Amino acid sequence: MSTWRLQMKNWMDGEKEKLRGKTLRQKADYILTYYWLWILGIFCAVAIPCYMVRQAVFSVKDFWFYAVYANTMGNGGNGSPLWEDFVSYAGFDTSLKKTQMNDSFWFDPSVSGGTNNSYFQAFAALVDAGDLDVVVMGREGLKGIGSSGRLLDLRDERCASIYGRYADRIVFCVPYDTEYSEEPVPVGIDVSDSLLVTKYELYEENAVLGIGAYTKRLDSVELFLDFILNGDGLWENG
């Protein structure tokens, strides 16, 4: 018998001897007293991989809609009245896909150094990954994002119905990249009189909505715009 096996056999024989004659409760108390760290380690070794597999296989990964409300002190995050009302209005089944609303971003691209923080870097990653559908913030800040090329040009044929319906609300910016355009480009929709201001009080005034440059959910964007700009009567008694 190898040295390791012999040592293990001697240890187990010793433990059996210690437990000999003890009641079941006494045995349980002894094991928990001297081996709780081992038990915890084994539990974690089993539970953590199981949890990771479950998250990878069964968790909801895709989105119905993803909105960022930047620079607000209001409550517009997941589970807020705004979130609940829009999910109900849109008829989204959140067990199938997520409806994500984030009100924790603080950055101002319109000022020098306004993009040199972790908030903007996280926001840019959302846009570049194609996760972001809309961002709402003040006019100058939104124009700053648009100038960087991270907002959809509203003349894009994919959002022709949005541009046509809200043409009187369009906000323009001049791109930093003059090779793209030297003329102002439509990148925002003024929503200063929307439910975001009047009902949910995310902004006091001067709120503009931009659409993520790589969104694939323009149908959800249209639903959201209709909700915040034309949904007053639906929620008067809500």
N, C-alpha and C positions, 0 to 999 in steps of 0.2 A: 504494500500500500504506500502511495506517495506521502511525503511529509505533509503536504497541504490537506490531503484527505484524512490523514491521521489526526491532525490538529482539529479539523472540523468535527470528526467523530467524537473526540474527547470533549470538545466544547458542547456539543449537543447532549452527550451523556451527562455532563455536569448540569446543564439546564434542566434536563428531565429529573435529575435527582433533587434539584431545588424545588421543583413543582410537585414532587411526590407527596401525597397526603394532603395537599391543599384543596380547598373547595373550588368550584368553578369560578366563583366571584374573586377569590383570592388569586387564582391563576390569571384572571383577566386584569386585576389590579397590578400584578407583578409585571405582566407583559407591557401594559400601558406606561408603567413607571419607567422601565428600563429600555424599552424599545420604541417609544413613540416617535422618535426622529426617523428610525428605520421605516416605520409604518407610513409616516408622512411622505418620506422620499419615494416609497413604492407607489403610494397613491398618486403623487404628482407625475411620476414616470408613466403611469397609465393614463391619467385623466387629461394631461396637457396634450399629448398627441391625439387623443380621441376628440378633444375640443377643436383642435386645429383641423382635423379631417372633417369634422362636422361643419365648421365654418366654410371650409373650401368647397364642400359638396352641396350643402343645403342652404347656406346664407344667401339672402337677396343681394345680388351684385349690380344689376342694371337699374337705371333710373327712369321714372316717368318724367321727372322734371328736376332741375337743379338751379336754384337761385341764390345769389349773394346780395345781401343788403349791406353796403359798405358805409361806414361812418355814421351809424345810428345808435342812439341810446335806447331805442324802442325794442319791444319783444317781437321778433319775427322769425325765430328759429323753429326747429321741429317741435311739434306739440303745441305751438302757440295758437291763439284764436285764428290768426291769419292762415297758418298751416292747415288747421282743422277745416276752416271754411273753404279753402281752395281745393283740398282733397275731396271734400263733399261735392263741391260745384263741378269738378272735373270728372268725378266718378272713378277715381283711381283706386285700384285694389293694391294696398301697400304690402300685402303678403306676397305679391308677385314681383313688384318693382318698388324702388324707393322714391319718395318725394322728399327731396332734400332742400332745406332752407337754412342758410347760414347768415347770422347777423353779427358775427364777431370780427369782421375784417376792418382794419383801420389803415388807410393810406391815401395819399393825395398826389396823383401823378402830375398835377398841374403846377406844382412848386418844385424848386430845385432840391434834389435829394429825396423827393417824395416816394420814390420807388425803392429806396435803399433800406428796406426792412423785410422781416420774415413774412409779414402779412402779404405784401405784394408778390413775393416769390411764390408763396403758396397759391395765391390767386392766379398768377401766370401759369403755374403748373396745371391748375384746373382747366384753364382755357386751352392750353396746348394739348392736353390729354383728350379734349373733346367732351369733357364732363359738364362744363358750364353751359347753361342755356341763357340765363339773363343775369345782368348785374345792374343794381340801382344805386345811384349816388348823386351828389350835386353836379350841376351842369359842367363846371370847369374841370372837375375831376374826371368825369366821364369823357369829355373831349380829349383829355390827356391820354386815357386808355385807347380811345379810338385812333389817335394820332400814331400810336405805336403799332397799329395793325392787328390788335387783338379783339376788335369788334367787327361784326359782319357789316359789310357795305349793304345798306338797305335797298340799293338798286339791284342787288342780286335777284335773278329771276325766281329763285326759290321762295323769296318772301315778297313777291309782287303784291299779294293780297294785303299783307301788313302795311306795305308802303302806301298802297292806294287808300286804304281805310284810314290811316293816321297821317296822311300827308301834311295836314295843317299843324302837326305837332313835331315835325322832324327837326332834329338838332344836328348841325354839321361841324366837322373839324377839318383841319388841314393836316395831311399825313406828314410825318417826319421824312419819309422816303418819297422824295419828289419824283422818282422814277415811276412810282405807282400813280401819283396824281399831283399836279400842282394846284388843282382846284379843290374847293371844299367838298368833302365826302359825307353823305348822310350816315350817321352811326348811332343816333339816339332818338328816343321818343319821349317827349315831355309828359311826365305823369304827375305833375305837381298838384293837380286837382283830383287825383285818383284816391281809391280807398286806402292806399298806403299812407296817405296824408290825413284824409278826413276821418276815417274809421279806425285804422290801426295805429296811427300816430307814430310811424317810423321816422318821418321827416316833418319838419315844420313848414317847409316850402322848398322850391327849387329841387325837385326830384326828377331825374332823367333815367330812363331805362335803355340799356344797350344789350345787344344779343351777341353771345359768344361766337367768335369767328368760325369755330369748327363744330357748332351744334348740329345734331342730326334730328332734333326734336322740335322743329318749327311749329308743328301742330300743337304741341304743349305750350309753346310761347304764345301762339294766337289765343289759346284758351285762357292763359294767364292775363294777357292784355284785356281780353273781353271781360274777365272777372273784375279786375281792378278799375277799369274805366267805364264799364256798363253794368256793373252788378249792384249798384246802389239799391235799387228797388227790391232785389232778391234778399237783401240782408237788413232791410230797415227794421224788421221785427225780430232779427236774430239775436 
